[in-house]
Amino acid sequence: MLRQDFALQVSIGVGNCGAGERAMSNLGDDLVEAMAEVAAFVQGDVGMTKTHVVEVPNVDVATVRRQTGLRRPKFAGRFRIDP
C-alpha cells in the first residue's frame, strides 16, 4: 500500500520530538493523508474526494468591460482572461 510505505518513510528518525518537531510530524501526517487521497483518486476511487460546484452566472463581459472604462487588453490583463 502506498500510504503504509509513505508513512513508514515519514516516521523514520522522528524519535523524541520537541514542540516544533511535533508540528512537523502533524504536517507529515497531513501530507501522508493527502498522498493517500491522491493515490486513491488516481486509481479511480472518488470516495475520498470532495467535489465543489460553483455556479457562475452568465455575464456579458463586453458590458462589464465598458462599465469599467478599460480597454480590452487592460481589462484582460487585470482579470487574467484571454483578450
N, C-alpha and C positions, 0 to 999 in steps of 0.2 A: 504494500500500500504506500502511496506517495506520502500521505500525511504522517504515517508512523516513521518512515525513513527520514523525512524532513525534521520531525520533532526530535528524533534521536540526534541528528546533526546539530540542532539548535541548542539542545540541553547539555551537550558535552562541554565540560570545563566551567560550568556555572559555579559549582561549589558553594561556599559561604558567601552570600551576596549582601552587600550594603544596600542602602535605600535606593541609590542611583542605579545599581545593578538590578535591583528588583524591578524598577521601572522599565529597564531594558528587557528584562525577562518577560514582563507583560507585553511589551512591544513584540517580542519574539513569538509569544503565544498568539497575538493578534495576526501576525504575519503567517504563522502556520495555519491558522484557521482560514485566512484569506486564500492561501495557496490551495488548501483542500477544496474550497468553494470553486476556485478556478479550474482545478483538475476535474471536479465533478461536472462542471458546465461543459468543458471541452469534450468529456466523454458522453455528453448528451443528457445528463441528469440536471434538469432545470428546477428540481425540488428545493435546492438550497439558494436559488437566486430570487431576487426581488425585481419586479417589473414596475416601473413608474410610467404612467401615461400622462402626458401633458397635452391638453387640448389647446391648440393655437388658433385663435380666430382668424378669419380671412381679413387681410389687411391690404388696403390699396397703398402700396409703397410709394407710388408716384405722388399721391396726395400728401402723404406724410412728409415726403422729401420737400415738396413745395412749401408746406407749412413751416418747416424748419428753416427755409431760406438757404439751404445748402445746395450747391451744385452737385451733380451726380457723383463725380469722383470723391469729393469731400464727404458726402453722405455715406458712400460705400466704405470709405476708409474708416469713418467714425464707428460704423456698426459692423465692420468686418464682413461685408457681403460683396458678392461679385457685381461690379458696376455694369 
